[in-house]
Amino acid sequence: MGWTDRQQRMLGAMGLRLWAPAPAAEPAGAPSAEAVLADVVHVSPVVAPALAPAPAAPHRSAARPTAPVGAAQAVAAALPQRPNAPEGEREAAIAAMDWPALREAVAACQACALCQGRTQTVFGVGHIQAHWMIVGEAPGENEDLQGEPFVGAAGQLLDAMLRALKLSRLEGSSAAQVYIANTLKCRPPRNRNPQPDELAQCEPYLKRQIALVQPKVILAMGKFAIQQLLGTDEAVGRLRGRVHQYQGVPVVVTYHPAYLLRQLSEKAKAWDDLKLAQRVYEKAIS
Ligand code: SF4
């Protein structure tokens, strides 16, 4: 059986070696997906957390709307941020927000105890009308420092996976640039697992992000992202290979890139998940 050029690139990005000829060359000056992956695999767990915080990139302005002023700040300030706010009041306020108000509300949020240990909130990045949306779990140390989801070694692997699909977090049209958001916007201390009350308090933000982006497909990466979107605690392995739904948007689940870095043998399954997501997307736009 022969592989198409695109399939070869996707396999290469996932670190799967083929008998077939090498994938087509990347644009001049750009590292190949395999080269990026090789770098990722060899990043030392000691070195990775020491990466210096990166300045905000101007080309990400689509995901970082102009700082809110006036009405947007007033909306954020008026939002009930305290735990146990009257049921539905806070969710309704968030569900009505535009991008600037939502960003400001997250930045000011004190709805759960995670606000106490954060360096900054991690809102999201990418095209605000992206066809593809990536949902991750909770910020780690690098994300907390840089204010961006999926940085460090796991972020490099995600970028390689996206590049194999001809997608990018950095630039492009709504079809080519993804939007990436985490389930939790603040880092849990010592990277512990998110607690149910933290997930519940943060869920309205992700829900509103998805409503604003209106993606054609969501790729949910990791146990807690999947739990949040699908409302189930079934294992990732049991949920893979099927198309789920969140608010009418098809959802494909897969392993978190950080897990793939520890379990390299699972990359073939992640490759299958990407192929499924690609088929779902192609069907959605046909
Ligand atoms: S994790 Fe979410 S709900 Fe908790 S303080 Fe941060 S933004 Fe607010």
Residues whose N, C-alpha, C, O or C-beta is under 5 A from the ligand:
A	BS01	SF4	V106 C109 Q110 A111 C112 L114 C115 L184 K185 C186 E198 Q201 C202
